[in-house]
Amino acid sequence: MFLHKETRLLIPIETFFPINDFNLLHNRFNNYFLGGDLNSHHRKWNCSRANSFGINLYKFTNDNRLHIAAPPTPTRYGTNTPSTIDIALFKNLNYRYTCESVSALTSDHNPVIYHFDLTIPNIDSQNYKIPNWFKFTQHLSTAIYTPHDLNTISGIEGFH
């Protein structure tokens, strides 16, 4: 079950990357979808260059096993090169999705529409930088045979 709360997000580019705010949100909720104008440029989400916000955001998402959702076409058409800065981050929303930038308004930013297929869970992507020790321990406890009677001399001598 997902609780829906709406907020709007705009990070002014003249400030520092708000890592503390992102950490607070990340640690407070088990699952979330955070979308908006993040003013973060990175080649990972189809920008022609990366800025410091994009580099920090990309590192934050990798360090915290988050997913970045960005449409395949730009979301902003300003005076410079078109860019994709209206993106979303999500945590523990393991569903297939599509997103698209729609040129439907007169703004220099296009709305981004996200479509989630809530009937088919997505395969969880693996992040090998952050081990899941709980899952690993569970796997070992079921995959490796450990005899339970090694507490006696006869149990030890009878073990082959």
N, C-alpha and C positions, 0 to 999 in steps of 0.2 A: 504494500500500500504506500502510495506517495502522498505526502501532504504538499499542497501547492501554496506557495507564498510568492508573490511577485515583487520584484524590485527592479529598479533601473540603474544602469551602471555606466558611468563615463569617467574615465581616468584622464585628468588633464596631463598633457604631455610635458608641461614644464615642471612637474613635480618628480620626485624620486619614485621608483617602483615600490608600490605599497606591500612589501613582502609580509609585514606583520598582519595587515588586514587579510591577505590571502591565507595566511596560516590560521588566523582565528576562524575564518569560514570553513577551512578544510578540517580543522580539528573539532568543530562544533557539530557537523552534520555527517552522518554515515553515507548519505547519497545526496547529490545536488546537481543542478544544472544552472550554470552561471553564464549568461550571455550578454553581450553589449559591445559598445565601442571601447575596446581595450587600448587603442592607440599603440598596439604592439605589432611591429613588422618583423616577419621572419620568413625565410624561404620554405620552411616546413608547411606553412599555410599560404603558399603561392604569392608571396610578396617578392619584388625584385631585389630587395635588400633587407638586412636585419637592422633594427635599432636596439638600444640597450634594453628597452622594455621587452621587446620580443625575445632577446637572448635570455633575460631573467625569467620571463614567463615560461619559455621552453624548458629551462632548467628546473623550474618549480614543478612543472607538470611531470617531467621525467622522475624527479626525486620523490614525488608523491603518488605515482601510478595513476595520474589523471589522463583523460583523453581530451584532445583539442578537436573541435568540430569546426570546419571552415568550408564554405562553398567553393566549388571549383572556379568560379568567376569572381572578379573584384566586387567589393561591397561599397567602395567609395571612389567617386570620380570627381576629383578636385582639379586644381590648376596644375598639379604635378602628375606624375605617373599614377594610373589607377592602382589601387591597393586593396588588400583584404584585411581590414582592421576590425570589422564587426564579426567577432568569432564567439565561440562558446567553449566552456570547460565543463566536463562532467565527471562525476565520481560514482562508481558502482551503478551505473545505468547500462547494464549489459544487454542492450537491444540493438538490433539492426536499425540504421537510420539513413536518411538522405537529407541534404540541406541544399538550398538554392538561394541565390541572390536575385531578387526580383526588382526590375526597374519599373516600378509602378507609381512612384511618387516624384515630386519635383525637387526633393532634397538631393544634396550631393552624396548622401548615404542611401544605399538601397536597403529595404527590409530584407531580413534573412528568415526564411521559413524552414523549420525543422520538422521532419516527418519521422516519427518513431513507430516501428512495428512492434507493438507490445505483446504480440502473440508468439513470436519466435525469439527466444533468448540468443544473444550473440555469443560466440565463443570468446571467452576471456583471453585477451592478449597477454602474452607473457612479458614481464619486465625482468630481465635477468640481473639487473643492477640491484634489485631489492628482493632478497630471498623471502619466501613465505615459509618460515620455519615451522609453523603450526601444521600446514599442509604436508610438509616434508616429514615431520615426525609421525603424522597419521599414516602416511604411505609406508614408512619403515616398519611401523608396528603391525601392519597387515601383510607386508610383502616378505618380511624376513622371519623365518621360523626361529623361535627361541624356546628351548625346553624349559619347563617350569619346575622341574625336579632337580636342579643342580645345587640344591642346598644340603644334600646329604652325600656321603662318600659313595654309596651305591649308585646314586643318580649320576655322579660325576664319572665313575668308572664305567657305567653302562652307556654313556653318551658316545656316539660314533660320529 
